[in-house]
Amino acid sequence: MIKDRWVFDDAYPTDILHRNEELNSLSRLLKPATAGGRAHDILIHGPSGVGKTATARWMLRDLRKRAAVSSALLECSGQTANGIIHEAVEKYPAGTVVQRNQPRSELVQTLEKIVDEPYIIVLDEADVIPDLDVLEDLLSVDLVSVIAITHSENEWLNRVDRDLRPRFRGDSQIDYRKYHVPELVDILDPRVEHGLIGRPVSTDQLEWIADETGGVARWAIKSVLAAAELAGERGHESIHESDVANSFERAKAKIRKANLRSLPVPYLRLYELVREVGPVDGGEMKRSYLEHQEAIFGDGDRDPVGWRRAWDYLSKMADYDLIEMPGETNSKVYEAVDEKLEAPVEFDLRKPAELD
C-alpha cells in the first residue's frame, strides 16, 4: 500500500499550498536581495508542524533560481554559537574549510572575507540557541541577513539583544496559523497520490484526519502514513476506519520520538529528570532542577543555567508535546506525556554521595 515513504517526510519537496499571505510577506522582505542588497531580517513564528520551515525552504529555493543570492538552512538544535557560525561559513558556496574549535572571532572574520553576494541564513528551531549573541556576530557581516524560525516570538525576542530587537519586530514578523480542514485535505491529496499505491483512502477519511489533527500538517501527514501502515499490517486492501482511528497516536508517538532526538543534550537530560520525578508541581520541579543542574550541563561547553532559563527549555519541550507543564490551567503538573519514551542520553539522577 505504501509506494514511497519519502513522500511523507518533512523535507519532501512539494508545492506550498494555502500560504499565499506568508509567501507574499517573505517575498517582500527578501526582495532587496534580488537587486544585490541585504535582505530584511525576519522572525517566523507559530506552532510546530504548520509549514514554517517548508515555506522558507521553498521561497529560498525559488529566490536562488531568480537572482544571485545564497542561502543556508541551519538546524540549531544541539548547536553552539561557534557551531552555527562554522556551519554558516561551510554552507556558503565559496566557503572554506574551517575548524569547529576555531575562535569565534576568527570564524566571523572568515565569513566577512568570503561573503560577496546576499547571504540569507535560516536559523531553524532558533528557540534552542543557547547564546543569541550569535545574531550580533552574523549580522555584523555585510550582506548577511537572518530568518529566525521559532514557536513563541515573545520568549525569543526577550532573549535578543535590545539593539537587535527592532530588526525582528512589526512587519518583519510572519505569524503562521494552523490550517483549516479543506486546506489540509488539499495538502494531503498529493501525498496520497505520490506516496500510496492507488487511492486506498477516501476524501471523508482525509477530512477526518485533517479535523482530528487540529490543522497541524505534520501530524496529519504522519497520520496518513500511520493509517496505511496499520492497514498493511492488518491485511486490509484499503484503509479502514479502524486504521484511521488508531493512526493518530501512532503518528504522534513517532513525532515525539523524532522531536526528542533533535534536542541538545541538556534538554535530553532535563527531559529525563521530568520523566523520573514527575508528576510534580512547580516548586518541586524547581528544587529537583537546582539539585541536578550540574549533572544536566556536565561534560559540555555550557555553564548551568538558572531556573528561569531552564523553564524556557521546559516550555520548548511542551511545545514539542514531550512534557506537560503548568500553563493556563493551574492544576497542571510537570510530567512526561509518554513516560515510556526515553531520551537517547545517559543521565544518572543519583546524588554524588550516592555514587560513592
C-alpha positions, 0 to 999 in steps of 0.5 A, spaced: 500 500 500 505 504 501 509 506 494 514 511 497 515 513 504 519 519 502 513 522 500 511 523 507 517 526 510 518 533 512 523 535 507 519 532 501 519 537 496 512 539 494 508 545 492 506 550 498 499 550 498 494 555 502 500 560 504 499 565 499 499 571 505 506 568 508 509 567 501 507 574 499 510 577 506 517 573 505 517 575 498 517 582 500 522 582 505 527 578 501 526 582 495 532 587 496 536 581 495 534 580 488 537 587 486 544 585 490 542 588 497 541 585 504 535 582 505 530 584 511 531 580 517 525 576 519 522 572 525 517 566 523 513 564 528 507 559 530 506 552 532 510 546 530 508 542 524 504 548 520 509 549 514 514 554 517 520 551 515 517 548 508 515 555 506 522 558 507 525 552 504 521 553 498 521 561 497 529 560 498 529 555 493 525 559 488 529 566 490 536 562 488 533 560 481 531 568 480 537 572 482 544 571 485 543 570 492 545 564 497 542 561 502 543 556 508 538 552 512 541 551 519 538 546 524 540 549 531 538 544 535 544 541 539 548 547 536 553 552 539 554 559 537 561 557 534 557 551 531 552 555 527 557 560 525 562 554 522 556 551 519 554 558 516 561 559 513 561 551 510 554 552 507 556 558 503 558 556 496 565 559 496 566 557 503 572 554 506 574 549 510 574 551 517 575 548 524 569 547 529 574 549 535 576 555 531 575 562 535 569 565 534 572 571 532 576 568 527 570 564 524 566 571 523 572 574 520 572 568 515 565 569 513 566 577 512 572 575 507 568 570 503 561 573 503 560 577 496 553 576 494 546 576 499 547 571 504 540 569 507 541 564 513 535 560 516 536 559 523 531 553 524 528 551 531 532 558 533 528 557 540 534 552 542 540 557 541 543 557 547 547 564 546 543 569 541 549 573 541 550 569 535 545 574 531 550 580 533 556 576 530 552 574 523 549 580 522 555 584 523 557 581 516 555 585 510 550 582 506 548 577 511 541 577 513 537 572 518 530 568 518 529 566 525 524 560 525 521 559 532 514 557 536 513 563 541 516 570 538 515 573 545 520 568 549 525 569 543 525 576 542 526 577 550 532 573 549 535 578 543 539 583 544 535 590 545 539 593 539 537 587 535 530 587 537 527 592 532 530 588 526 525 582 528 519 586 530 512 589 526 512 587 519 518 583 519 514 578 523 510 572 519 505 569 524 503 562 521 496 559 523 494 552 523 490 550 517 483 549 516 480 542 514 479 543 506 486 546 506 489 540 509 485 535 505 488 539 499 495 538 502 494 531 503 491 529 496 498 529 493 501 525 498 496 520 497 497 520 490 505 520 490 506 516 496 500 510 496 499 505 491 492 507 488 487 511 492 486 506 498 483 512 502 477 516 501 476 524 501 471 523 508 477 519 511 482 525 509 477 530 512 477 526 518 484 526 519 485 533 517 479 535 523 482 530 528 489 533 527 487 540 529 490 543 522 497 541 524 500 538 517 505 534 520 501 530 524 496 529 519 501 527 514 504 522 519 497 520 520 496 518 513 502 514 513 500 511 520 493 509 517 496 505 511 501 502 515 496 499 520 492 497 514 498 493 511 499 490 517 492 488 518 491 485 511 486 490 509 486 492 501 484 499 503 484 503 509 479 502 514 476 506 519 479 502 524 486 504 521 484 511 521 482 511 528 488 508 531 493 512 526 493 518 530 497 516 536 501 512 532 503 518 528 504 522 534 508 517 538 513 517 532 513 525 532 515 525 539 520 520 538 523 524 532 522 531 536 526 528 542 532 526 538 533 533 535 534 536 542 541 538 545 543 534 550 541 538 556 534 538 554 535 530 553 537 530 560 532 535 563 527 531 559 529 525 563 529 528 570 521 530 568 520 523 566 523 520 573 520 525 578 514 527 575 508 528 576 510 534 580 508 541 581 512 547 580 516 548 586 518 541 586 520 541 579 524 547 581 528 544 587 529 537 583 532 542 577 537 546 582 539 539 585 541 536 578 543 542 574 550 540 574 549 533 572 544 536 566 550 541 563 556 536 565 561 534 560 559 540 555 561 547 553 555 550 557 555 553 564 548 551 568 543 555 567 538 558 572 531 556 573 528 561 569 532 559 563 531 552 564 523 553 564 524 556 557 527 549 555 521 546 559 516 550 555 520 548 548 519 541 550 511 542 551 511 545 545 514 539 542 508 535 546 514 531 550 512 534 557 506 537 560 507 543 564 503 548 568 500 553 563 493 556 563 490 551 567 493 551 574 492 544 576 497 542 571 503 538 573 510 537 570 510 530 567 512 526 561 506 525 556 509 518 554 513 516 560 515 510 556 519 514 551 526 515 553 531 520 551 537 517 547 542 520 553 545 517 559 543 521 565 544 518 572 539 522 577 543 519 583 546 524 588 554 524 588 554 521 595 550 516 592 555 514 587 560 513 592 
